[in-house]
């Protein structure tokens, strides 16, 4: 393999692996904040212990996610130096904001939250976890702003002497239609992922009859968040397709394997046989009338341009070449994302129906299925990123720079092979460690906290105004809780 293909494989692998952890972080941070808010409002200590329980899963995920994310930063300089030199004035801005603002906000208050139990006031400690949740979403905003600029460059002018894009309007990056819909899609998908993870863990405990009353609460909360978010995300994904149909029509044509322009009332194929890069006449099975026009234009009579027509237009505008992405990946990534998303929605409806019938904790088949459903959001998220990034090819920045021109000229295939093997080994170890820790801590009981009674009575630890009790009973309780608190902190 040549350096270009290897560099693409490496960045694709590290990006997909990193994005396994990002949605869990965003989703669980929000849900843990909800649990702690419930404790703050009603004083029920079960919510506090549940917040700490799912907080431990959040910390495991954050620790692994940070490590995998750092590697991507180095890849820009190592494998993609030509790209970095050309667009660094634009692309570097959102990345710097993410590091200096969002990441520091998230990591600082996460540390305070970890070590602030029984030391900060309830109100201050609650604010910390909400700031963590806000930091995770803000971090995603800056990353998505940079990525959306690559999909649809806005707010730049060209430096005539160096032919280099210069950022002239930073606000254009955050009002980019691709960013607005893409970022919303990512955040809502993250809430779906976090909810499914919490529901899967809760269902396992309910099936095992472990602390049924406590885990029924988290099952209810996760279902209440899951059902509307997964339904809303199906809508957001559809609207994002309309935006991409306007700015990246090649991506939409490839997602349908549409080689010839369809003037109106374009059908959507639920399944096809064939349709690879060299197959322009696949066998379409179960076509849905008008659906492609609706998905691409929001109108039943909307025109959807074909791959051959678009490729001819691009050749006139940008010069000779093949501007068609991998059609097979586009077609099936779109359907994996859509079909599995619909399956999660139906599963959420099943859970909501059981909840309405007050049979949730007794529904054996639902409780046995829920832990396995946890796999689906990760497959959906991966398929979504493949659809987004593969659909931009052969561009690394749409209309400005081809991917083949962005790779580092001095990096050899041997260099990338070495780092690729090292990364794969490292990620395998991290993956096993993360899975083992998540399962181990996810199966633990929320436990009996020595401070439970004292906190509930307002005698132990800081109260809502920041005062602390000084009785000997409180000191004894604090001493007996050190082992549990140290183990919680060591997760991080």
MOHU-V557386 format. One record per backbone hydrogen bond with DSSP energy under -0.5 kcal/mol. NH is the residue of the N-H (numbers start at 1). CO is the residue of the C=O. Records with the same first field share a line. If there is no record, write none. Layout:
BEGIN
NH=CO / CO
END
This chain:
BEGIN
6=2
7=3
8=4
9=5
10=6
11=7
12=8
13=9
14=10
15=11
16=12
17=13
18=14
19=15
20=17
21=18
22=18
23=19
25=21
26=22
27=23
28=24
29=25
30=26
31=27
32=28
33=29
34=30
35=31
36=32
37=33
38=34
39=35
40=36
41=37
42=38
43=39
45=43
47=44
48=44
49=45
50=46
51=47
52=48
53=49
54=50
55=51
56=52
57=53
58=54
59=55
60=56
61=57
62=58
63=59
64=60
65=61
66=62
67=63
68=64
69=65
70=66
71=67
72=68 / 69
73=69
74=70
75=71
76=72
77=73
78=74
79=75
80=75
82=406
83=406
84=80
85=81
86=82
87=83
88=84
90=87
91=87
92=88
93=90
94=90
95=91
96=92
97=93
98=94
99=95
100=96
101=97
102=97
103=98
104=99
105=101
106=102
107=103
108=104
109=105
110=106
111=107
112=108
113=109
114=110
115=111
116=112
119=116
120=116
122=463
125=121
126=122
127=123
128=124
129=125
130=126
131=127
132=128
133=129
134=130
135=131
136=132
137=133
138=134
139=135
140=136
141=137
142=138
143=139
144=140
145=141
146=142
147=143
148=144
149=145
150=146
151=147
152=148
157=166
159=157 / 164
160=158
163=159
164=159
166=157
168=155 / 166
169=155
172=169
173=169 / 170
174=170
175=171 / 172
179=176
180=176
181=177
182=178
183=179
184=180
185=181
186=182
187=183
188=184
189=185
190=186
191=187
192=188
193=189
194=190
195=191
196=192
197=193
198=194
199=195
200=196
201=197
202=198
203=199
204=200
205=201
206=202
207=203
208=204
209=206
210=205
211=209
215=211
216=212
217=213 / 214
218=214
219=215
220=216
221=217
222=218
223=219
224=220
225=221
226=222
227=223
228=224
229=225
230=226
231=227
232=228
233=229
234=230
235=231
236=232
237=233
238=234
239=235
240=236
241=237
242=238
243=239
244=240
245=241
246=242 / 243
247=243
248=244
251=248
252=248
253=249
254=250
255=251
256=252 / 253
257=254
258=253
259=257
262=304
263=261
265=300
268=288
270=285 / 286
271=285
273=283
279=276
280=278
283=273
284=282
285=271
288=268
289=287
291=288
292=266
293=266
294=290
295=291
296=292
297=293
298=293 / 294
299=293
302=299
304=262
307=258
308=259
309=259
310=306
311=307
312=308
313=309
314=310
315=311
316=312
317=313
318=314
319=314 / 315
323=321
325=323
327=325
330=326
331=327
332=328
333=329
334=330
335=331
336=332
337=333
338=334
339=335
340=336
341=337
342=338
343=339
344=340
345=341
346=342
347=343
348=344
349=345
350=346
351=347
352=348
353=349
354=350
355=351
356=352
357=353
358=355
359=354
360=354
362=359
363=359 / 360
364=362
367=363
368=364
369=365
370=366
371=367
372=369
373=369
374=370
375=372
376=373
377=373
378=374
379=375
380=376
381=377
382=378
383=379
384=380
385=381
386=382
387=383
388=384
389=385
390=386
391=387
392=389
393=389 / 390
395=392
396=401
397=401
398=150
400=397
401=397
403=394
405=402
406=403
407=403
408=79
411=408
416=412
417=413
418=414
419=415
420=416
421=417
422=418
423=419
424=420
425=421
426=422
427=423
428=424
429=425
430=426
431=427
432=428
433=429
434=430
435=431
436=432
437=433
438=434
439=435
440=436
441=437
442=438
443=439
444=441
449=447
452=449
455=451
456=452
457=453
458=454 / 455
459=454
460=454
463=467
466=463
469=461
475=471
476=472
477=473
478=474
479=475
480=476
481=477 / 478
482=478 / 479
485=481
486=482
487=483
488=484
489=485
490=486
491=487 / 488
492=489
END
